[in-house]
Amino acid sequence: PLNHKYCSIQNGSGVDIYIFADGIKLDHKTFSGRAFDGGYARQSCSFIGTSVASLAAGDFIGVANQANVYSISILDCQDYTTVANVIKAIYHVIARSKTTNNRSVIALPIVTSYAVDLNAAIKEAVQQNIVVVTSAGNQFDDACSYSPGNSPYAINAGATKQQADELYSSFNEGSNFGKCVTLYAPGQSVTAAYPYDINIFGSVTGTHAACGIVAGAAAIVLQKYPNYTPAQVKQYLISKSTDIIANMEMLPNLQFYRFLYIDNDCNSITQHRLKKRSCEGIPQQRLKKRCENYDDDVDDDDVDDDSSGSGYGCHWWFWYIFRNAAIHGYRYLPNC
């Protein structure tokens, strides 16, 4: 990821990825008709879901760019849900997966405090042959304190920085770490789809981005080895990972820090260079409206119209939104 290049012979074809978030903009061009309603609630907010889905399976920016993605809307437009709702959605996907011949991956880019019942649902999904990928959380804390990623049955994704193979950290937040993180993937300023128009892209930061990338990697493994159990998929990803994360000397248990790597022979195909796109053109009033849900003290002067086209204004806004949501303590904050 450091050279902004990615290639793979596998593309995730025949694999279904269920994105547990706030909905997906199904008609975004990055999905090329491969995004569907998963039949569990419907939300129109879709920022988290669209970005995670695009990193898992979007054209050009996704890891498994021929996999199907299904929207499982567990979050309301204030990014809130309950443990009971997440558990219900997991069992919905378990039932749905039995109606198709495709292998299934659940991407769960959310965290909460330790929840026994939620972890039990993760175990049940894995025992039903569904791969579950979670995000480690952005509390810059021991990941073992948070569900559902602390389930031993999940593939728990931590996040690294953009310019170096280092643990993602910024201000008073950063990727969780420790023995309950399976491996790390890019999680800072990662190019992803935005839901405001079918052509809009921007950058996202946090372990939810890493969760989407690892979910796509799991889909690639399932395409290559369709009879693999979830445990075998997890072990495969671990076995192919590297240990080049640089700033771990300040943390305990160094043996647990592994960086995602997909071992494919790319010599025979063209590598795609991931170009960073700005979010120029997103109506600023939409950004402000979303921000007002979190902080009533924001005024119009703080919104950078960014006529230069750099995208700085809206990128800054989304960092501001989710940082304040974390500070205000919403129980079920997606990892942004």
Backbone hydrogen bonds in HBPLUS format (Angstrom, degrees):
<---DONOR---> <-ACCEPTOR-->    atom                        ^
c    i                          cat <-CA-CA->   ^        H-A-AA   ^      H-
h    n   atom  resd res      DA  || num        DHA   H-A  angle D-A-AA Bond
n    s   type  num  typ     dist DA aas  dist angle  dist       angle   num
A0004-HIS N   A0001-PRO O   3.08 MM   3  4.97 160.7  2.12 104.8 109.2     1
A0274-LEU N   A0004-HIS O   2.82 MM 270  5.37 169.1  1.83 163.5 166.3     2
A0006-TYR N   A0272-HIS O   3.40 MM 266  5.95 151.6  2.48 151.5 159.5     3
A0066-GLN N   A0011-ASN O   2.80 MM  55  5.28 143.8  1.93 165.7 154.2     4
A0015-VAL N   A0012-GLY O   3.12 MM   3  5.67 139.6  2.29 148.0 144.9     5
A0068-ASN N   A0015-VAL O   2.99 MM  53  6.28 161.2  2.03 165.1 168.0     6
A0016-ASP N   A0103-ARG O   2.88 MM  87  6.22 170.9  1.89 166.0 167.6     7
A0105-VAL N   A0016-ASP O   2.81 MM  89  6.20 147.1  1.92 159.7 166.4     8
A0017-ILE N   A0068-ASN O   2.77 MM  51  6.03 161.9  1.81 149.5 155.5     9
A0070-TYR N   A0017-ILE O   2.80 MM  53  6.12 153.5  1.87 155.2 158.4    10
A0018-TYR N   A0105-VAL O   2.72 MM  87  6.10 166.3  1.74 167.0 170.3    11
A0107-ALA N   A0018-TYR O   2.81 MM  89  5.96 171.9  1.81 166.2 163.7    12
A0019-ILE N   A0070-TYR O   2.83 MM  51  6.01 163.6  1.86 165.7 170.6    13
A0072-ILE N   A0019-ILE O   2.98 MM  53  5.69 160.5  2.02 152.3 146.9    14
A0020-PHE N   A0107-ALA O   3.03 MM  87  6.10 174.8  2.03 170.7 172.2    15
A0021-ALA N   A0072-ILE O   3.09 MM  51  6.39 150.0  2.18 149.3 158.6    16
A0074-ILE N   A0021-ALA O   2.86 MM  53  5.56 131.6  2.10 146.6 161.5    17
A0075-LEU N   A0021-ALA O   3.00 MM  54  5.58 156.9  2.05 141.8 138.4    18
A0046-SER N   A0022-ASP O   3.08 MM  24  4.74 147.7  2.19 130.5 126.4    19
A0026-LEU N   A0024-ILE O   2.96 MM   2  5.42 110.5  2.46 112.2  94.8    20
A0028-HIS N   A0025-LYS O   3.12 MM   3  5.71 165.7  2.14 121.9 123.4    21
A0031-PHE N   A0028-HIS O   3.10 MM   3  6.00 164.5  2.13 125.3 129.2    22
A0029-LYS N   A0198-ILE O   3.01 MM 169  5.47 165.1  2.03 134.6 138.8    23
A0032-SER N   A0029-LYS O   3.24 MM   3  5.38 148.1  2.35 103.6 112.2    24
A0059-ASP N   A0030-THR O   2.66 MM  29  4.89 158.1  1.71 136.2 144.0    25
A0034-ARG N   A0031-PHE O   2.81 MM   3  5.22 151.1  1.89 118.0 127.6    26
A0069-VAL N   A0034-ARG O   2.93 MM  35  6.30 164.9  1.96 156.4 160.1    27
A0036-PHE N   A0069-VAL O   2.85 MM  33  6.28 155.4  1.91 155.7 164.1    28
A0071-SER N   A0036-PHE O   2.88 MM  35  6.30 160.4  1.92 163.0 168.3    29
A0038-GLY N   A0071-SER O   2.93 MM  33  4.91 142.2  2.07 133.1 136.4    30
A0073-SER N   A0040-TYR O   3.20 MM  33  6.15 139.2  2.37 167.8 169.5    31
A0050-THR N   A0046-SER O   3.06 MM   4  5.66 156.9  2.11 128.8 135.8    32
A0051-SER N   A0047-PHE O   3.18 MM   4  6.25 166.2  2.20 147.1 151.0    33
A0052-VAL N   A0048-ILE O   2.94 MM   4  6.11 172.6  1.95 163.7 165.9    34
A0053-ALA N   A0049-GLY O   2.90 MM   4  5.89 163.6  1.93 147.7 153.2    35
A0054-SER N   A0050-THR O   2.97 MM   4  6.05 153.1  2.04 143.1 150.3    36
A0055-LEU N   A0051-SER O   3.11 MM   4  6.35 149.2  2.21 145.4 153.0    37
A0056-ALA N   A0052-VAL O   3.02 MM   4  6.26 144.8  2.14 146.1 156.2    38
A0057-ALA N   A0053-ALA O   2.82 MM   4  5.95 161.3  1.86 152.8 157.7    39
A0058-GLY N   A0054-SER O   2.78 MM   4  4.07 146.1  1.89 119.0 120.2    40
A0063-VAL N   A0055-LEU O   3.11 MM   8  6.39 150.1  2.20 139.0 140.2    41
A0064-ALA N   A0056-ALA O   2.88 MM   8  5.98 168.7  1.89 148.7 150.2    42
A0062-GLY N   A0058-GLY O   2.85 MM   4  4.13 135.6  2.04 122.5 122.7    43
A0061-ILE N   A0059-ASP O   2.73 MM   2  5.62 142.5  1.87  96.1  92.5    44
A0067-ALA N   A0064-ALA O   3.14 MM   3  5.62 171.0  2.14 121.0 123.1    45
A0076-ASP N   A0080-TYR O   3.01 MM   4  5.48 154.4  2.07 140.6 147.4    46
A0079-ASP N   A0076-ASP O   2.89 MM   3  5.19 149.5  1.98 118.5 120.1    47
A0086-VAL N   A0082-THR O   3.14 MM   4  6.50 157.1  2.19 150.9 156.5    48
A0087-ILE N   A0083-VAL O   2.95 MM   4  6.22 163.8  1.98 157.6 161.9    49
A0088-LYS N   A0084-ALA O   3.00 MM   4  6.18 159.3  2.04 144.6 150.3    50
A0089-ALA N   A0085-ASN O   3.00 MM   4  6.22 153.8  2.07 144.6 151.5    51
A0090-ILE N   A0086-VAL O   2.94 MM   4  6.25 149.6  2.04 148.6 157.0    52
A0091-TYR N   A0087-ILE O   3.10 MM   4  6.46 161.4  2.14 154.2 157.8    53
A0092-HIS N   A0088-LYS O   2.99 MM   4  6.25 140.2  2.15 139.5 151.3    54
A0093-VAL N   A0089-ALA O   3.03 MM   4  6.36 153.8  2.10 148.4 153.6    55
A0094-ILE N   A0090-ILE O   2.94 MM   4  6.26 154.1  2.01 147.9 155.9    56
A0095-ALA N   A0091-TYR O   3.06 MM   4  6.21 161.6  2.09 143.5 147.2    57
A0096-ARG N   A0092-HIS O   2.95 MM   4  6.18 158.1  1.99 145.7 152.5    58
A0097-SER N   A0093-VAL O   2.80 MM   4  5.87 158.4  1.85 152.9 157.6    59
A0098-LYS N   A0095-ALA O   3.27 MM   3  5.55 143.1  2.41 101.9 111.7    60
A0099-THR N   A0096-ARG O   2.93 MM   3  5.46 163.7  1.96 117.7 123.2    61
A0131-VAL N   A0104-SER O   3.19 MM  27  6.47 159.2  2.23 154.5 148.7    62
A0106-ILE N   A0131-VAL O   2.75 MM  25  6.17 162.2  1.78 163.4 169.7    63
A0133-VAL N   A0106-ILE O   2.77 MM  27  6.04 173.3  1.77 171.7 173.3    64
A0108-LEU N   A0133-VAL O   2.79 MM  25  6.11 167.6  1.80 165.6 170.0    65
A0335-ASN N   A0109-PRO O   3.34 MM 226  6.10 153.8  2.41 131.6 138.3    66
A0112-THR N   A0147-SER O   2.83 MM  35  5.38 143.8  1.96 158.0 161.1    67
A0147-SER N   A0112-THR O   2.87 MM  35  5.38 144.2  1.99 142.7 152.3    68
A0119-ASN N   A0115-ALA O   3.07 MM   4  6.32 164.7  2.09 156.2 160.4    69
A0120-ALA N   A0116-VAL O   2.94 MM   4  6.19 144.8  2.07 145.5 156.1    70
A0121-ALA N   A0117-ASP O   3.06 MM   4  6.37 145.6  2.18 141.4 149.7    71
A0121-ALA N   A0118-LEU O   3.10 MM   3  5.12 120.5  2.47  94.8 109.3    72
A0122-ILE N   A0118-LEU O   3.05 MM   4  6.45 150.2  2.15 147.4 155.8    73
A0123-LYS N   A0119-ASN O   3.03 MM   4  6.31 159.1  2.08 145.7 150.7    74
A0124-GLU N   A0120-ALA O   3.00 MM   4  6.29 154.6  2.06 144.3 151.0    75
A0125-ALA N   A0121-ALA O   2.98 MM   4  6.24 158.5  2.02 149.4 154.4    76
A0126-VAL N   A0122-ILE O   3.05 MM   4  6.32 163.2  2.08 155.0 159.0    77
A0127-GLN N   A0123-LYS O   2.91 MM   4  6.15 155.8  1.97 149.5 156.8    78
A0128-GLN N   A0124-GLU O   2.99 MM   4  6.23 125.3  2.30 137.7 152.0    79
A0128-GLN N   A0125-ALA O   3.07 MM   3  5.03 136.2  2.27  94.1 106.9    80
A0130-ILE N   A0125-ALA O   3.06 MM   5  5.46 155.2  2.13 142.8 144.0    81
A0129-ASN N   A0126-VAL O   2.91 MM   3  5.05 146.9  2.02 114.0 114.4    82
A0155-ILE N   A0132-VAL O   2.87 MM  23  6.21 158.2  1.92 155.0 162.5    83
A0134-THR N   A0155-ILE O   2.91 MM  21  6.09 158.9  1.96 140.5 146.5    84
A0157-ALA N   A0134-THR O   2.86 MM  23  6.06 168.2  1.87 143.8 147.1    85
A0136-ALA N   A0157-ALA O   2.85 MM  21  5.41 159.6  1.89 145.8 139.7    86
A0176-ASN N   A0137-GLY O   2.81 MM  39  5.43 147.8  1.92 155.2 149.2    87
A0174-GLY N   A0138-ASN O   3.25 MM  36  4.78 163.0  2.28 111.2 115.4    88
A0140-PHE N   A0174-GLY O   2.81 MM  34  4.42 132.9  2.03 144.8 133.4    89
A0177-PHE N   A0141-ASP O   2.98 MM  36  6.28 154.8  2.04 154.6 161.8    90
A0145-SER N   A0142-ASP O   3.13 MM   3  6.00 169.6  2.14 125.0 127.4    91
A0143-ALA N   A0177-PHE O   2.81 MM  34  5.33 173.5  1.81 155.7 157.0    92
A0146-TYR N   A0143-ALA O   3.18 MM   3  5.70 170.0  2.19 121.6 122.9    93
A0150-ASN N   A0146-TYR O   3.06 MM   4  5.92 132.7  2.29 143.8 157.6    94
A0151-SER N   A0148-PRO O   3.05 MM   3  5.75 164.1  2.08 121.8 125.2    95
A0154-ALA N   A0151-SER O   3.18 MM   3  5.55 158.7  2.23 112.0 117.9    96
A0182-THR N   A0156-ASN O   2.85 MM  26  5.00 136.1  2.05 126.7 140.7    97
A0183-LEU N   A0156-ASN O   3.42 MM  27  6.80 157.8  2.48 158.3 161.9    98
A0158-GLY N   A0183-LEU O   3.00 MM  25  6.25 164.8  2.03 146.1 151.0    99
A0185-ALA N   A0158-GLY O   3.03 MM  27  6.36 151.3  2.11 141.5 144.9   100
A0168-TYR N   A0159-ALA O   2.92 MM   9  5.48 174.4  1.92 130.4 128.5   101
A0160-THR N   A0185-ALA O   2.99 MM  25  5.90 139.5  2.16 138.7 142.9   102
A0187-GLY N   A0160-THR O   2.98 MM  27  5.22 147.5  2.09 144.3 143.5   103
A0161-LYS N   A0166-GLU O   2.70 MM   5  5.47 149.5  1.79 152.2 161.5   104
A0166-GLU N   A0164-ALA O   2.74 MM   2  5.41 133.0  1.96 108.5  93.3   105
A0246-ALA N   A0165-ASP O   2.47 MM  81  5.78 152.7  1.54 156.6 166.0   106
A0175-SER N   A0168-TYR O   2.84 MM   7  5.44 155.1  1.90 141.1 147.6   107
A0170-SER N   A0173-GLU O   2.78 MM   3  5.50 173.8  1.79 153.6 154.3   108
A0173-GLU N   A0170-SER O   2.97 MM   3  5.50 160.0  2.01 134.7 141.2   109
A0181-VAL N   A0178-GLY O   3.12 MM   3  5.84 166.6  2.14 123.4 125.6   110
A0184-TYR N   A0258-ARG O   2.69 MM  74  6.02 147.4  1.80 152.2 163.6   111
A0260-LEU N   A0184-TYR O   2.76 MM  76  5.78 168.1  1.77 170.5 169.0   112
A0206-GLY N   A0187-GLY O   2.67 MM  19  4.96 164.8  1.69 140.7 145.4   113
A0190-VAL N   A0204-VAL O   2.85 MM  14  5.26 160.2  1.89 158.7 152.2   114
A0204-VAL N   A0190-VAL O   2.91 MM  14  5.26 147.3  2.02 134.1 142.8   115
A0192-ALA N   A0202-GLY O   2.87 MM  10  5.63 158.2  1.91 147.0 152.6   116
A0202-GLY N   A0192-ALA O   2.90 MM  10  5.63 158.6  1.94 163.2 170.2   117
A0194-TYR N   A0200-ILE O   3.00 MM   6  5.39 176.6  2.00 131.5 131.1   118
A0200-ILE N   A0197-ASP O   3.44 MM   3  5.37 168.4  2.45 104.7 107.9   119
A0209-ALA N   A0206-GLY O   3.13 MM   3  5.74 139.1  2.31 112.2 120.7   120
A0211-CYS N   A0207-THR O   2.90 MM   4  6.07 150.6  1.99 141.9 150.0   121
A0208-HIS N   A0335-ASN O   2.91 MM 127  4.76 133.0  2.13 130.5 135.9   122
A0212-GLY N   A0208-HIS O   3.14 MM   4  6.43 154.7  2.21 143.5 148.3   123
A0213-ILE N   A0209-ALA O   3.11 MM   4  6.45 160.2  2.15 152.0 157.2   124
A0214-VAL N   A0210-ALA O   2.92 MM   4  6.13 165.6  1.94 155.8 159.4   125
A0215-ALA N   A0211-CYS O   2.89 MM   4  6.04 152.3  1.97 147.0 155.2   126
A0216-GLY N   A0212-GLY O   3.04 MM   4  6.31 152.7  2.12 144.5 151.2   127
A0217-ALA N   A0213-ILE O   3.00 MM   4  6.35 149.5  2.09 142.6 151.6   128
A0218-ALA N   A0214-VAL O   2.85 MM   4  6.16 153.1  1.93 149.6 156.4   129
A0219-ALA N   A0215-ALA O   3.05 MM   4  6.35 148.3  2.16 141.8 150.2   130
A0220-ILE N   A0216-GLY O   3.07 MM   4  6.42 149.8  2.17 146.4 153.9   131
A0221-VAL N   A0217-ALA O   3.07 MM   4  6.41 156.9  2.12 149.3 155.1   132
A0222-LEU N   A0218-ALA O   2.97 MM   4  6.26 156.4  2.03 147.9 154.4   133
A0223-GLN N   A0219-ALA O   2.96 MM   4  6.23 144.6  2.09 144.1 153.5   134
A0224-LYS N   A0220-ILE O   3.05 MM   4  6.31 158.2  2.09 148.0 153.6   135
A0225-TYR N   A0221-VAL O   2.73 MM   4  5.87 154.8  1.79 152.0 160.1   136
A0228-TYR N   A0225-TYR O   3.00 MM   3  5.59 167.4  2.02 124.9 127.1   137
A0232-GLN N   A0229-THR O   3.01 MM   3  5.12 120.6  2.38  99.8 114.6   138
A0233-VAL N   A0229-THR O   2.98 MM   4  6.35 153.3  2.05 154.3 162.4   139
A0234-LYS N   A0230-PRO O   2.98 MM   4  6.21 163.9  2.01 149.7 153.6   140
A0235-GLN N   A0231-ALA O   2.97 MM   4  6.16 161.2  2.00 144.4 149.7   141
A0236-TYR N   A0232-GLN O   2.84 MM   4  5.96 151.1  1.92 143.4 151.5   142
A0237-LEU N   A0233-VAL O   3.03 MM   4  6.32 164.5  2.05 155.2 157.7   143
A0238-ILE N   A0234-LYS O   3.04 MM   4  6.29 157.6  2.09 149.2 155.7   144
A0239-SER N   A0235-GLN O   2.84 MM   4  5.99 158.2  1.89 147.8 154.1   145
A0240-LYS N   A0236-TYR O   3.07 MM   4  6.28 140.9  2.23 147.0 156.5   146
A0241-SER N   A0238-ILE O   3.16 MM   3  5.16 154.1  2.23 101.2 109.2   147
A0242-THR N   A0259-PHE O   2.90 MM  17  5.00 156.0  1.96 138.0 144.0   148
A0259-PHE N   A0242-THR O   2.68 MM  17  5.00 160.1  1.72 139.2 146.4   149
A0251-LEU N   A0248-MET O   2.93 MM   3  5.31 164.3  1.95 116.6 121.8   150
A0256-PHE N   A0253-ASN O   3.07 MM   3  6.00 172.3  2.08 130.2 132.3   151
A0257-TYR N   A0254-LEU O   3.27 MM   3  5.87 176.4  2.27 123.3 123.9   152
A0269-ILE N   A0266-CYS O   3.22 MM   3  5.53 164.5  2.25 111.2 115.9   153
A0282-ILE N   A0279-CYS O   3.32 MM   3  6.14 159.6  2.36 142.4 141.3   154
A0286-ARG N   A0283-PRO O   3.00 MM   3  5.55 141.3  2.15 111.8 122.0   155
A0288-LYS N   A0284-GLN O   2.94 MM   4  6.25 162.6  1.97 153.3 158.0   156
A0289-LYS N   A0285-GLN O   2.88 MM   4  5.96 155.4  1.94 139.2 146.1   157
A0290-ARG N   A0286-ARG O   3.06 MM   4  6.30 158.8  2.11 146.7 151.4   158
A0291-CYS N   A0287-LEU O   2.99 MM   4  6.25 154.0  2.06 146.3 154.1   159
A0292-GLU N   A0288-LYS O   2.90 MM   4  6.12 146.8  2.01 151.3 159.9   160
A0293-ASN N   A0290-ARG O   3.26 MM   3  5.72 151.7  2.34 106.9 114.4   161
A0294-TYR N   A0291-CYS O   2.79 MM   3  5.49 157.7  1.83 122.2 129.4   162
A0295-ASP N   A0291-CYS O   3.09 MM   4  6.29 154.3  2.16 153.8 161.7   163
A0302-ASP N   A0299-ASP O   3.01 MM   3  5.76 156.5  2.07 119.8 126.4   164
A0303-VAL N   A0300-ASP O   3.10 MM   3  5.53 159.1  2.14 112.6 118.8   165
A0309-GLY N   A0306-ASP O   3.03 MM   3  5.74 164.8  2.05 119.4 124.0   166
A0315-HIS N   A0311-GLY O   3.11 MM   4  6.19 161.4  2.15 155.5 161.4   167
A0316-TRP N   A0312-TYR O   2.81 MM   4  5.92 164.3  1.84 156.8 161.1   168
A0317-TRP N   A0313-GLY O   2.98 MM   4  6.22 153.1  2.05 143.5 151.6   169
A0318-PHE N   A0314-CYS O   3.04 MM   4  6.27 161.2  2.07 151.3 153.9   170
A0319-TRP N   A0315-HIS O   3.11 MM   4  6.41 156.7  2.17 149.3 155.6   171
A0320-TYR N   A0316-TRP O   2.90 MM   4  6.12 159.0  1.94 150.4 156.8   172
A0321-ILE N   A0317-TRP O   2.81 MM   4  6.08 158.9  1.86 155.2 160.6   173
A0322-PHE N   A0318-PHE O   3.23 MM   4  6.34 177.8  2.23 149.3 148.7   174
A0323-ARG N   A0319-TRP O   2.95 MM   4  5.98 150.6  2.04 148.1 157.0   175
A0324-ASN N   A0320-TYR O   3.04 MM   4  6.14 165.9  2.06 150.0 153.3   176
A0325-ALA N   A0321-ILE O   2.99 MM   4  6.27 149.2  2.08 145.1 154.7   177
A0326-ALA N   A0322-PHE O   3.05 MM   4  6.18 151.0  2.13 138.1 144.7   178
A0327-ILE N   A0323-ARG O   3.05 MM   4  6.38 157.1  2.10 147.7 153.9   179
A0328-HIS N   A0324-ASN O   2.92 MM   4  6.06 156.0  1.98 148.1 154.2   180
A0329-GLY N   A0326-ALA O   3.15 MM   3  5.22 150.1  2.24  99.1 108.2   181
